[in-house]
Amino acid sequence: QMSKSTGNFLTLTQAVDKFSADGMRLALADAGDTVEDANFVEAMADAGILRLYTWVEWVKEMIANRDSLRSGPANTFNDKVFASEMSAGIMKTDQNYEK
């Protein structure tokens, strides 16, 4: 529970300065899905920033090494399974948006 008297209260500006906007988004997305008060956990914001940093570094590595990645037709079994799963996900998303 956040409260000014206990010293664990952050304004939005302070929180964004401390964790970044993306770190806050991740922590708030994980804060709770029920009707009860959200539980903001600073460790989740820190972990979110670390995951974002790791992902950005991986993307940079993939871009730098894109010439070494596989190319050509996508016709292996794994390619077909991936395409099928993506297609199913797109259809499910479309159905949910229609609802």
C-alpha positions in Angstrom: 0.0 0.0 0.0 1.4 3.4 -1.0 1.1 6.3 1.4 2.8 9.6 1.8 3.2 9.0 5.5 5.1 5.7 5.0 7.4 7.2 2.4 6.6 4.8 -0.4 4.5 7.1 -2.4 5.6 8.1 -5.9 4.1 10.7 -8.2 3.7 9.7 -11.8 6.7 12.0 -12.7 8.9 10.5 -10.0 8.0 6.9 -11.1 8.7 7.6 -14.7 12.0 9.3 -13.8 12.9 6.3 -11.7 11.7 3.4 -13.9 11.1 4.9 -17.3 7.7 5.0 -19.0 8.2 1.4 -20.4 9.3 0.1 -17.0 6.1 1.6 -15.5 3.9 0.2 -18.2 5.2 -3.3 -17.5 4.9 -3.0 -13.7 1.4 -1.6 -13.9 0.4 -4.3 -16.4 1.5 -6.8 -13.8 -0.1 -4.9 -10.9 -3.3 -6.9 -10.8 -6.3 -7.9 -12.9 -9.0 -8.1 -10.2 -11.2 -5.4 -8.8 -9.0 -5.2 -5.7 -6.4 -2.4 -5.3 -3.4 -2.8 -7.6 -0.2 -4.0 -6.1 2.7 -2.0 -7.6 6.0 -3.8 -7.0 9.2 -1.9 -7.7 11.1 -5.1 -8.3 8.8 -5.8 -11.2 9.5 -2.5 -12.7 13.3 -3.1 -12.3 12.9 -6.6 -13.8 10.9 -5.2 -16.7 13.6 -2.7 -17.5 16.2 -5.5 -17.5 14.0 -7.6 -19.8 13.6 -4.7 -22.2 17.3 -4.0 -22.2 18.1 -7.7 -22.9 15.6 -7.8 -25.7 17.0 -4.6 -27.3 20.5 -6.0 -27.1 19.3 -9.3 -28.7 17.6 -7.3 -31.6 20.8 -5.3 -32.2 22.8 -8.6 -32.3 20.3 -10.1 -34.8 20.4 -7.0 -37.0 24.2 -7.0 -37.0 24.3 -10.7 -37.9 21.4 -10.8 -40.3 23.6 -12.0 -43.2 24.3 -15.2 -41.2 20.6 -16.0 -40.7 18.8 -18.5 -42.8 17.4 -17.4 -46.1 15.4 -19.0 -49.0 12.1 -20.7 -49.1 10.3 -21.4 -45.8 9.2 -25.0 -46.4 10.5 -27.0 -43.5 8.1 -28.7 -41.0 8.9 -26.0 -38.4 8.2 -23.3 -40.9 4.8 -24.8 -41.6 4.0 -25.2 -37.9 5.0 -21.5 -37.3 2.9 -20.3 -40.2 -0.1 -22.3 -39.0 0.2 -21.0 -35.4 0.5 -17.4 -36.6 -2.5 -17.9 -38.8 -4.6 -19.3 -36.0 -3.5 -16.5 -33.7 -4.5 -13.9 -36.3 -7.9 -15.5 -36.7 -8.5 -15.7 -32.9 -7.5 -12.1 -32.5 -9.8 -11.1 -35.3 -12.7 -13.0 -33.7 -12.0 -11.4 -30.3 -12.0 -7.9 -31.8 -15.3 -8.6 -33.6 -16.9 -9.6 -30.2 
